């Protein structure tokens, strides 16, 4: 089979690469072309466009790079038409991917599968119309998404969560590797306070200084920053003029495995911290303060911003955003996690509940199985 995949971000590159490997295990004739990144390229196939040329998020960046986005869309359409694959697999990244889906269904008449649902359960619920028209099958990675889509009369498959797979793979590999993380990054033998400030430069700019200010009030703990893929050491150093905090790249899981507590921006990192059973404060800067909280309460469909609380369907971790994002609020919540055992225990019990809900590893394998079985049932073109 010929597969064309579109992943527009670092996380999509990771999850798509795992799916490609699972497809290869089931389909010896698998061929790939894709918009993606280095991880997908390492699996095999032809990289058409790197996600570094595509990852524009937010209204202003999208407007400023509108011409580039339009060129990428045109290039993608031309590449799909020339390759004429057996299936298109889209990975999250809805603003771009739904336009690709529309083109494929209306002009190429090729099956469109979507792996990792866009977060329309949080907002932009109207996008369900596009999914009904242009997406043949949706593979979801959160249990609550199946209930959400069922309420909209749109059947989906819950395949498990790729973060569960990634953590399980890390732990399996760790059994045979020498553990030098604390030797390299904790010479003072202080408990480690991990800081995961986001994956984009804008997030680092908005979140990291306040996180560092709050963490500085606890000299008995050593801060270590998880460097994001695609960013450089200099992207962090500009916010550390008065302190020297180590930044580690490619070692986020090792950091979570060894840290005592974490400050985490909203996103996949909140779930990864939970899978490692690391007590955390979720904090994310939004401009607008109290207005942001008002808008969220009245116009968003989701009750929470962190994956931990969304999966658990209750407040397991504190979410400090909008008016609550401040040094004082972060300090107060961090103090509770560091010095109140009952607070930590309750959070860990909440983690254990969502770990049970997510189920066993194997999201990529289950998705590959469903895709190859569906394609095998199609009449020959």
Long-range contacts (C-beta under 8 A, 24 or more apart in sequence): 1-27, 1-29, 1-30, 1-31, 1-85, 1-86, 1-87, 1-372, 1-375, 2-31, 2-33, 2-83, 2-84, 2-85, 2-86, 2-87, 3-30, 3-31, 3-32, 3-33, 3-34, 3-85, 3-86, 3-87, 3-89, 4-32, 4-33, 4-34, 4-79, 4-80, 4-83, 4-85, 4-87, 4-88, 4-89, 5-32, 5-33, 5-34, 5-35, 5-36, 5-40, 5-88, 5-89, 5-90, 5-91, 6-34, 6-35, 6-36, 6-76, 6-88, 6-89, 6-90, 6-91, 6-93, 6-96, 6-97, 6-100, 7-34, 7-35, 7-36, 7-37, 7-40, 7-51, 7-91, 7-92, 7-93, 8-35, 8-51, 8-54, 8-55, 8-91, 8-92, 8-93, 8-96, 8-97, 9-51, 9-55, 9-92, 9-93, 10-37, 10-51, 10-55, 10-199, 10-228, 10-229, 10-230, 11-92, 11-199, 11-268, 12-36, 12-51, 12-91, 12-92, 12-93, 12-116, 13-37, 13-38, 13-39, 13-40, 13-51, 14-39, 14-162, 14-166, 15-91, 15-115, 15-116, 15-162, 15-364, 16-40, 16-89, 16-91, 16-115, 17-42, 17-43, 18-162, 18-165, 18-166, 18-364, 19-89, 19-91, 19-115, 19-364, 19-367, 19-368, 20-44, 20-45, 21-364, 22-364, 22-365, 22-367, 22-368, 23-368, 23-371, 23-372, 25-365, 25-368, 26-368, 26-369, 26-372, 27-372, 33-79, 33-83, 33-85, 35-72, 35-76, 48-75, 48-76, 48-79, 49-75, 49-76, 52-230, 54-93, 54-96, 55-200, 55-230, 57-200, 58-202, 62-95, 69-96, 72-96, 73-99, 73-100, 76-100, 77-103, 80-104, 80-108, 80-110, 81-107, 81-108, 84-108, 84-110, 85-110, 86-110, 86-111, 86-375, 86-381, 87-111, 87-112, 87-113, 87-371, 87-375, 88-112, 88-113, 89-113, 89-114, 89-115, 89-371, 90-114, 90-115, 90-135, 91-115, 91-116, 92-116, 92-117, 92-118, 93-118, 94-118, 94-120, 94-124, 94-127, 98-127, 98-130, 98-131, 98-134, 101-130, 101-134, 101-135, 102-130, 102-133, 102-134, 104-134, 105-133, 105-134, 106-134, 111-136, 111-137, 111-374, 111-375, 111-378, 112-136, 113-137, 113-138, 113-139, 113-371, 113-374, 114-138, 114-139, 115-139, 115-367, 116-140, 116-141, 116-162, 117-141, 117-142, 117-145, 117-149, 117-156, 119-302, 121-145, 121-148, 121-301, 121-302, 122-300, 122-301, 122-302, 122-305, 123-299, 123-300, 123-301, 123-302, 125-152, 125-301, 128-152, 128-154, 137-370, 137-374, 139-367, 139-370, 141-363, 142-307, 142-310, 142-311, 143-311, 143-357, 143-358, 144-310, 144-311, 144-313, 157-367, 157-370, 159-363, 159-366, 159-367, 159-370, 160-358, 160-359, 160-360, 160-361, 160-362, 160-363, 160-366, 161-271, 161-358, 161-359, 161-363, 162-363, 162-364, 163-268, 163-271, 163-272, 163-275, 164-275, 164-355, 164-358, 164-359, 164-360, 164-361, 164-363, 165-361, 165-362, 165-363, 165-364, 166-253, 166-272, 167-253, 167-272, 167-275, 167-276, 168-361, 169-361, 170-253, 174-257, 181-251, 181-254, 181-255, 181-257, 181-258, 182-258, 185-224, 185-246, 185-248, 185-255, 186-222, 186-224, 186-258, 188-222, 190-220, 190-221, 190-222, 191-220, 191-221, 191-222, 191-259, 191-260, 191-261, 192-221, 192-222, 192-223, 192-224, 192-255, 192-258, 192-259, 192-260, 193-218, 193-221, 193-222, 193-223, 193-224, 193-259, 193-260, 193-261, 193-262, 193-263, 194-223, 194-224, 194-225, 194-226, 194-255, 194-256, 194-259, 194-261, 194-262, 194-263, 194-264, 194-273, 194-278, 195-223, 195-224, 195-225, 195-226, 195-245, 195-262, 195-263, 196-225, 196-226, 196-252, 196-262, 196-263, 196-264, 196-265, 196-269, 196-273, 197-225, 197-226, 197-263, 197-265, 198-228, 198-265, 198-267, 199-228, 199-229, 199-230, 199-231, 199-267, 200-228, 200-231, 201-231, 201-235, 203-265, 204-228, 204-231, 204-235, 204-236, 204-239, 205-239, 206-285, 207-265, 207-283, 207-284, 207-285, 208-236, 208-239, 209-239, 210-283, 210-285, 210-325, 210-326, 210-327, 210-330, 211-263, 211-283, 211-330, 212-239, 212-240, 212-243, 212-245, 213-327, 214-263, 214-327, 214-330, 214-331, 214-334, 215-263, 215-334, 216-243, 217-331, 218-334, 218-335, 218-338, 221-260, 221-261, 221-338, 224-248, 224-255, 224-259, 226-251, 226-252, 226-255, 226-269, 260-338, 261-334, 261-337, 261-338, 263-330, 263-334, 266-305, 266-306, 266-307, 266-319, 266-321, 267-307, 268-307, 270-306, 270-307, 270-308, 270-317, 271-307, 271-308, 271-311, 273-308, 274-307, 274-308, 274-316, 274-317, 274-351, 274-354, 274-355, 275-351, 275-355, 277-348, 277-351, 277-352, 279-337, 279-343, 279-344, 279-347, 279-348, 280-308, 280-317, 280-337, 280-347, 281-317, 281-318, 281-320, 281-330, 281-333, 281-334, 281-337, 282-306, 282-308, 282-317, 282-318, 282-319, 282-320, 282-321, 283-319, 283-320, 283-321, 283-325, 283-329, 283-330, 284-319, 284-320, 284-321, 284-325, 285-321, 285-325, 286-321, 286-322, 286-325, 288-322, 289-322, 289-323, 290-322, 290-323, 291-322, 292-321, 292-322, 292-323, 293-321, 293-322, 293-323, 293-324, 296-321, 296-322, 308-350, 308-351, 308-354, 311-354, 311-357, 311-358, 312-350, 312-353, 312-354, 312-357, 314-350, 316-347, 316-350, 316-351, 316-353, 316-354, 317-347, 317-350
